[in-house]
Structures are given as C-alpha cells and as structure tokens.
C-alpha cells in the first residue's frame, strides 16, 4: 500500500469497485505491501508475453488471507498451492502467456507488473468474472 494512505479507505474503494465488477482498485495500486515499490513507479518496456503466476480465490475474504500470508513473507508458490481455487496447482503458474490470451482485467494488471521472484514477489489483486486473482509476473519478453 502506498505511504500516507489510510488502509481502511483503500479497502472500501476495493470493495466498491469489486461490487461493481471493476478491477478491484485504482490503476497502479500495489497490494503487495510495499514489496514492489520500484515496479510501481518505473517505466517498463512493452512486453508481448509474460511468465505469470496467480492465486485465485472466489471470495474477497480468502484473497485477503492469502495476501496477509504473502505480506508475512511466505513464498508465492507455497501460498498458491494451498489457497488457490483453480487448476493451476503448480504454484499458481500459468506459464508464458501472450497478450490477448487472458481475461481483459487480469491482462491489464499483469502486463503492468514488474518481474519478481516467488520468494520476494511483487503482486497485485484484481477481480474478474472468475473471482479475485493475486498476480505476480516472473518474466517479460
């Protein structure tokens, strides 16, 4: 969360946007608890494909639990194996994905994320028709 912002206000904004089927927050907001401050402000080169992982939770409250575990330093792949409700059981890995192959809300957030590692992830949450995704990117090309 960005410095100087009230977390209660941000969570209310997330809830309102999510109830309307929005992205789950403001553009460029990093729900990673500061894990990716450099990724948020730096200019990334355009990529046509990304190596992406996610944690999919049907309910907002479960996504909050997963994010809390990540903020406490747990590895992204371990949290994904235990908490993700999709078929990507390999630590949440979706592999290399090209633009146009993903859900539009998911893709918009994922292609803006800076690459990071499962042990020190930069991640964001987004709501799609499938639920709440916590997304991290391992590579861009």
C-alpha positions as CSV (number, residue, x, y, z in Angstrom):
1,X,0.0,0.0,0.0
2,X,1.3,3.5,-0.8
3,X,2.7,5.5,2.1
4,X,0.4,8.0,3.7
5,X,-2.8,6.3,2.6
6,X,-5.5,5.1,5.0
7,X,-5.8,1.3,4.5
8,X,-9.5,1.4,5.6
9,X,-10.3,3.9,2.8
10,X,-8.4,1.8,0.3
11,X,-10.2,-1.4,1.3
12,X,-13.5,0.4,1.0
13,X,-12.6,1.5,-2.5
14,X,-11.6,-2.0,-3.4
15,X,-14.9,-3.4,-2.1
16,X,-17.0,-0.8,-4.0
17,X,-15.1,-1.4,-7.2
18,X,-15.3,-5.1,-6.8
19,X,-19.1,-5.0,-6.1
20,X,-19.5,-3.2,-9.5
21,X,-17.3,-5.8,-11.3
22,X,-14.4,-3.4,-11.5
23,X,-10.7,-4.1,-11.3
24,X,-10.6,-4.2,-7.5
25,X,-8.8,-1.0,-7.0
26,X,-7.1,2.0,-8.6
27,X,-4.7,1.7,-11.5
28,X,-1.1,1.2,-10.5
29,X,-2.0,0.3,-6.9
30,X,0.2,-2.4,-5.5
31,X,-1.5,-4.5,-2.9
32,X,1.9,-6.1,-2.2
33,X,2.5,-4.2,1.0
34,X,5.5,-2.3,-0.5
35,X,7.1,-5.4,-1.9
36,X,7.2,-3.8,-5.3
37,X,7.5,0.0,-4.9
38,X,10.1,0.1,-7.6
39,X,7.8,-1.7,-10.1
40,X,5.0,0.7,-9.4
41,X,7.0,3.8,-10.4
42,X,9.4,2.6,-13.0
43,X,8.8,2.6,-16.8
44,X,8.5,-1.0,-18.1
45,X,9.3,-1.8,-21.7
46,X,6.3,-3.1,-23.6
47,X,6.1,-6.9,-23.5
48,X,4.2,-9.2,-25.8
49,X,4.3,-12.1,-23.4
50,X,4.7,-12.7,-19.6
51,X,5.5,-15.6,-17.4
52,X,2.7,-15.3,-14.8
53,X,1.5,-16.9,-11.6
54,X,-1.7,-16.3,-9.7
55,X,-3.7,-17.2,-6.7
56,X,-7.4,-17.4,-7.5
57,X,-10.0,-17.0,-4.7
58,X,-13.7,-17.0,-5.1
59,X,-14.3,-14.8,-2.0
60,X,-12.6,-11.5,-1.2
61,X,-12.0,-12.6,2.4
62,X,-10.0,-15.6,1.2
63,X,-7.9,-13.4,-1.1
64,X,-7.2,-11.2,2.0
65,X,-5.9,-14.2,3.9
66,X,-3.6,-15.1,1.0
67,X,-2.3,-11.6,0.8
68,X,-1.7,-11.5,4.5
69,X,0.4,-14.6,4.2
70,X,2.4,-13.1,1.4
71,X,2.9,-9.9,3.4
72,X,4.3,-12.1,6.2
73,X,7.0,-13.4,3.9
74,X,5.6,-16.7,2.7
75,X,6.6,-17.8,-0.8
76,X,4.1,-17.0,-3.5
77,X,4.1,-20.6,-4.9
78,X,3.5,-22.1,-1.5
79,X,0.5,-19.9,-0.8
80,X,-0.8,-20.6,-4.3
81,X,-0.6,-24.4,-3.8
82,X,-2.5,-24.2,-0.5
83,X,-5.1,-21.5,-1.3
84,X,-5.7,-21.1,-5.0
85,X,-9.0,-22.4,-6.2
86,X,-8.1,-23.1,-9.8
87,X,-6.5,-25.9,-11.7
88,X,-3.0,-24.3,-11.8
89,X,-1.7,-26.3,-8.9
90,X,2.0,-25.9,-9.9
91,X,2.4,-23.0,-7.5
92,X,-0.1,-20.9,-9.4
93,X,1.9,-21.0,-12.6
94,X,0.1,-20.2,-15.8
95,X,3.4,-20.2,-17.8
96,X,4.1,-17.9,-20.6
97,X,1.0,-16.0,-21.8
98,X,0.7,-13.7,-24.8
99,X,-1.4,-10.5,-25.0
100,X,-4.9,-11.3,-25.9
101,X,-5.0,-14.8,-24.3
102,X,-6.0,-13.7,-20.8
103,X,-9.1,-12.2,-19.2
104,X,-9.0,-8.4,-20.0
105,X,-9.0,-7.2,-16.4
106,X,-6.3,-9.8,-15.5
107,X,-4.2,-8.9,-18.5
108,X,-4.4,-5.2,-17.8
109,X,-2.9,-5.6,-14.4
110,X,-0.5,-8.5,-15.2
111,X,1.2,-6.7,-18.1
112,X,1.9,-3.7,-15.9
113,X,3.7,-5.7,-13.2
114,X,7.5,-5.7,-12.9
115,X,9.1,-9.2,-12.9
116,X,9.8,-10.6,-9.4
117,X,10.5,-13.9,-7.7
118,X,8.3,-16.3,-5.7
119,X,10.4,-15.6,-2.6
120,X,10.1,-11.8,-2.9
121,X,7.1,-11.2,-5.1
122,X,5.6,-8.0,-6.5
123,X,1.9,-8.7,-6.8
124,X,-1.5,-7.1,-7.2
125,X,-5.1,-8.2,-6.8
126,X,-7.7,-7.9,-9.4
127,X,-11.3,-9.0,-9.7
128,X,-12.5,-10.8,-12.8
129,X,-15.6,-12.9,-13.6
130,X,-13.7,-15.9,-12.1
131,X,-13.0,-14.3,-8.7
132,X,-10.1,-12.5,-7.1
133,X,-6.7,-13.0,-8.6
134,X,-3.4,-12.2,-6.8
135,X,-1.0,-11.9,-9.7
136,X,2.8,-11.9,-10.0
137,X,5.0,-11.9,-13.0
138,X,8.3,-13.8,-13.2
139,X,9.4,-12.7,-16.7
140,X,8.6,-10.5,-19.6
141,X,9.5,-10.6,-23.3
